[in-house]
């Protein structure tokens, strides 16, 4: 089995919110790591990459007992272990928080929904960095899975919530690192 380590950098082109689901009265806040800094959780990144992989490479994914390439790589419900391990992405440089206050729209009436004022605490102006480890058995190596995986990571254009409101636009760079 071959181990490949990647360094991933995600540059924010617009403010980002990955909400923890917790609210402080009316403010939805960004997920914060143990060190108090914002993070892009590994599970969020893995879900996006898996979805991109299935979409780009037309995997014939089934709900149960699936042996498609994506399930072999990312794991499945049949107790198949993942061959890809993501770490939480952390800001590599200075970052800024901002508060965006908005109202919800009642789509039926096409008007502001009553009592719907809320705020997002977003992070801006930074680059998130982290590593991904990919373990490739020889049978998957022959199927160009490495190149397909890299393509799925590069295909990420948006992350997080409120994408329809202009948040979460990103640019992704991935490079293979050896022994670093």
HELIX and SHEET records of a PDB file:
HELIX    1   1 UNK A   42  UNK A   56  1                                  15    
HELIX    2   2 UNK A   69  UNK A   74  1                                   6    
HELIX    3   3 UNK A  138  UNK A  141  1                                   4    
HELIX    4   4 UNK A  145  UNK A  154  1                                  10    
HELIX    5   5 UNK A  163  UNK A  165  5                                   3    
SHEET    1   A 5 UNK A  39  UNK A  40  0                                        
SHEET    2   A 5 UNK A  89  UNK A  91 -1                                        
SHEET    3   A 5 UNK A 127  UNK A 136 -1                                        
SHEET    4   A 5 UNK A   2  UNK A  12 -1                                        
SHEET    5   A 5 UNK A 170  UNK A 177 -1                                        
SHEET    1   B 4 UNK A  19  UNK A  24  0                                        
SHEET    2   B 4 UNK A  27  UNK A  30 -1                                        
SHEET    3   B 4 UNK A 111  UNK A 124  1                                        
SHEET    4   B 4 UNK A  96  UNK A 106 -1                                        
SHEET    1   C 4 UNK A  39  UNK A  40  0                                        
SHEET    2   C 4 UNK A  89  UNK A  91 -1                                        
SHEET    3   C 4 UNK A 127  UNK A 136 -1                                        
SHEET    4   C 4 UNK A  84  UNK A  86 -1                                        
END                                                                             
